[in-house]
Amino acid sequence: MQLQADLINLPLVVPHDAELSGMGVALLAGISAGVYDPEILTHGATKCRYEPQMTLERREAKLAGWLHAVQTAIAHGLTFGLLVLTFP
């Protein structure tokens, strides 16, 4: 989780409940319909919070390495006919 907070350069809050996918969708629908206040998303028990700690230089280097890895994987997939990409 620390790596995710570092790469997006934002605090990452982990709730006590590990599985909140369905609840998150329901809350966001309620917020968009005006049933709930957006404050509800920050209300509740927090297990832990990760603050970004990575320097800008290191973050940029890590993201560049990730992008290179993705581009390499796509190139290999295209080379061997294993990958078909479609874009709208």
VEXTOR-68006 format. One line per field, with one value per residue (C-alpha): residue number from 0; chain; x, y, z. Coordinates in Angstrom, 3 decimals. Example, Ala and Ser with C-alpha at 12.3 -4.5 7.8 and 13.67 -1.06 7.14 Angstrom:
seq: [0;1]
mol: [A;A]
east: [12.300;13.670]
north: [-4.500;-1.060]
up: [7.800;7.140]
//
This chain:
seq: [0;1;2;3;4;5;6;7;8;9;10;11;12;13;14;15;16;17;18;19;20;21;22;23;24;25;26;27;28;29;30;31;32;33;34;35;36;37;38;39;40;41;42;43;44;45;46;47;48;49;50;51;52;53;54;55;56;57;58;59;60;61;62;63;64;65;66;67;68;69;70;71;72;73;74;75;76;77;78;79;80;81;82;83;84;85;86;87]
mol: [A;A;A;A;A;A;A;A;A;A;A;A;A;A;A;A;A;A;A;A;A;A;A;A;A;A;A;A;A;A;A;A;A;A;A;A;A;A;A;A;A;A;A;A;A;A;A;A;A;A;A;A;A;A;A;A;A;A;A;A;A;A;A;A;A;A;A;A;A;A;A;A;A;A;A;A;A;A;A;A;A;A;A;A;A;A;A;A]
east: [0.000;2.881;4.091;0.641;0.507;3.995;3.255;-0.009;1.458;-1.710;-2.584;-4.107;-6.634;-7.323;-10.664;-11.128;-13.371;-11.211;-14.010;-15.944;-16.486;-20.258;-20.578;-18.423;-20.602;-23.752;-22.346;-21.180;-24.604;-26.229;-23.902;-24.585;-28.346;-28.089;-29.073;-25.699;-23.211;-19.701;-18.473;-19.824;-16.837;-14.446;-16.704;-15.993;-13.245;-9.861;-7.399;-4.379;-3.270;-0.276;1.260;3.401;7.094;8.853;10.864;9.746;12.887;12.393;8.657;9.398;12.078;9.726;6.885;9.258;10.404;6.799;5.924;8.955;7.903;4.349;5.625;8.036;5.257;2.993;5.808;6.541;2.865;2.557;5.755;4.450;0.849;-0.331;-1.872;-4.693;-5.317;-8.438;-9.080;-12.346]
north: [0.000;2.354;1.947;2.845;5.993;6.904;6.375;8.327;10.920;10.938;9.614;6.143;5.246;1.582;0.776;-1.985;-3.887;-5.473;-5.897;-2.734;-2.946;-3.324;-0.801;1.689;1.416;1.866;4.893;6.556;5.988;7.500;10.496;11.109;10.845;13.338;10.781;10.888;13.649;12.939;13.222;9.704;8.280;9.483;8.535;5.250;3.111;3.450;0.610;2.617;5.512;5.659;9.028;9.521;9.462;8.940;11.765;13.191;11.896;8.350;8.398;9.513;6.816;4.085;5.219;5.380;1.825;0.632;2.327;0.726;-2.710;-2.255;-1.074;-4.020;-6.502;-5.009;-5.063;-8.746;-9.598;-7.858;-9.505;-12.985;-12.275;-12.788;-9.402;-7.626;-4.053;-2.145;1.447;3.340]
up: [0.000;0.699;-2.882;-4.209;-2.051;-3.220;-6.922;-6.965;-4.559;-2.465;0.986;0.905;3.599;4.330;6.024;8.586;6.174;3.511;0.964;0.249;-3.523;-3.322;-0.519;-2.415;-5.509;-3.429;-1.611;-4.830;-6.388;-3.303;-3.426;-7.126;-6.469;-3.612;-0.963;0.828;1.468;0.075;3.674;4.232;2.344;5.031;7.935;9.643;11.012;9.371;9.758;8.639;6.471;4.137;3.345;0.230;1.126;-2.199;-3.745;-7.075;-8.787;-7.529;-8.381;-11.936;-12.314;-11.039;-13.313;-16.296;-15.538;-15.312;-18.616;-20.289;-18.990;-20.331;-23.718;-23.888;-23.047;-25.709;-28.283;-27.558;-27.764;-31.124;-32.405;-31.697;-32.654;-29.094;-28.572;-30.297;-29.228;-30.108;-29.221;-29.540]
//
